[in-house]
């Protein structure tokens, strides 16, 4: 990316336009970098939470690992995430048809 642009053949308006495009690109890249950094931090925090909660077998069997809501028969049944293998509720996962598996919201973000 470290190439230099030769703007000598452009008019002042064209040069200004090119510089605006480059500045917009720089701002978008910076924004995306910040977004990815925040997402990584959230995933790290979620991983820490799960490592603590997963040590309590009673919790793992009876509550959603993502939102901590209790599982109930028929109303809020548990599903196992195909990636992390944690039990999650219906609102914290989605079915992936091509994999024929439930994937939790955190694993979807990590993908």
N, C-alpha and C positions, 0 to 999 in steps of 0.2 A: 504494500500500500504506500510506501514511502516515495512514490514518484512525484516529480515536480511538474506543475502544469505550465505550459507556455501560453500565456494569455495576451501576448504582444499583438497578435493579429485580430483581436476582438475590439469592438467599440467599448466605450465606458459603460454603456447600459448592459451590454452582453457580459462584460467582466463582472459587473455588480450582480447580475443574475446568477452567474456561475458561483460566485462567492456566497450568495444566499443559499444556493442548493447545497454547497459543501458545508455551510454552517448548520443547516437543517439536518443533514446527514450526521454530523458530529453530535448534535443535540439528541437525535433519535437513538444513536448508538449508546450515548451516555445514559439515557433514560432506560434503555433495555438492559444495560449492565446493572443499573440500580435495581430494576425489577427482578432480575435473576438473583442478585445478591440477597434481596429480601425473601424471595422464594426459598433459597437455600437455607437461610436462617430459620424460616418457619419449619422446613422439613427437618432440620437438626433438632429444633425444640420438640417437634412431634416425636422424633425418634427417642429422645431422652425420656419423654413422658411414657412412651410405650415400653421402654426397657424397665422402668420402675413398676408400671402396672402389671406387666407380664409376669412378674415374680409372684403375684398373688393369684393362685389358681382359681379360687372362688370368683374373683372379679372377672377373670378371663372367660370363664364358663357362663357367667350370668349377665354380663354387661358388654355393651359395644365398646371396643377399644378406642374408637375415634371420638364419639360424643358422650360416652359413659352412661347412656340410657340403658335401663334394664331390658332384657329380652323377655317377651311374654308370648304365650302360646297363641298363634294365629294373628295377633295384632302387630307385634314387632318381633318377627322371627330372626334368628341369627343366620348369617351367611359367612362362609369362610373366604377370605380374600385369596385369590390365586397366586399373588405375589408374596405378600408378607405372612400369609397363613393365619392372621388374626381373625377372630370372630367380629363381625361388624353388622350393624342393623341395615335395613333396606335403604334408609335415607342417607347413609354414609358410603354407599357403593353403587355401582352400576354393572349391568351384565354386558360382557363383551362377547358378541355372537361368534366372531371368528375364532375366539379362544375357547368358547363354551365355558366361561368362568366368570365369577363375580370378582371385581377389582375395586378396592376401597379408594376413596377420594384422594388419600395421601399418596398411594402408589400411582394413581393416575397423574398426579402432579409431578411426581418424581420421574415418570416416563418422559 
